[in-house]
Amino acid sequence: MNRFRALTLTVALSAAGISMAHAVEFSTLEERMSGAEFKQAGLDRLSPEQLKSLNDWLRLHGLAPGAPIAVGGTRNGVVEYYPDDKARQPIEAHIDGPVDGWLGKTTFKLDNGQVWQQAESGMRTDLGLNSPAVRIKPMLMGSWLMYVDGCGCSLRVKRVK
């Protein structure tokens, strides 16, 4: 029975540590913005209760400092990074680490911090590349095509982070 109590206590303390870490990471809009930015956004006109509510919403939705914010927000609960065609520019980077291929919904973390996911069916498992350079180009109807150096191949992808 003592092991069960110890395990329960460990789980409870770990969960408390995780929630405390998230609380420490978050900084309010007042802390993140200069006085001029705060005023320009009209946030100085909010009541203390409204401002608290807005900060609570931002905390709840994961917009902590350094969190990526989509260029256009969300649509139907899905983050849209490039809802405006004018914002869609080619991207050149390297995949962070080895790449043997892809299968279904493979994700690719780039050295610029972006994460892209395979957006088409199909597979390839014979690459054996290490941190290959990639070029991701906008295509018609909002799609993207990722060219992978070293294999002469490409695949449709979508940005997920």
Buried (B, 14 or more C-beta within 10 A) or exposed (E): EEEEEEEEEEEEEEEEEEEEEEEEEBBBBEEBBEEEEBEEEEBEEBEEEEBEEBBEEBBEEEBBEEEBEBEEEEEEEEBBBBBEEEEBEEBEBBBBEEBEBBEEEBEBBBEEEBBBBBBEEEEBEEBEBEBBBBBBBBEEEEEBBBBBBBBEEBBBBBBBB
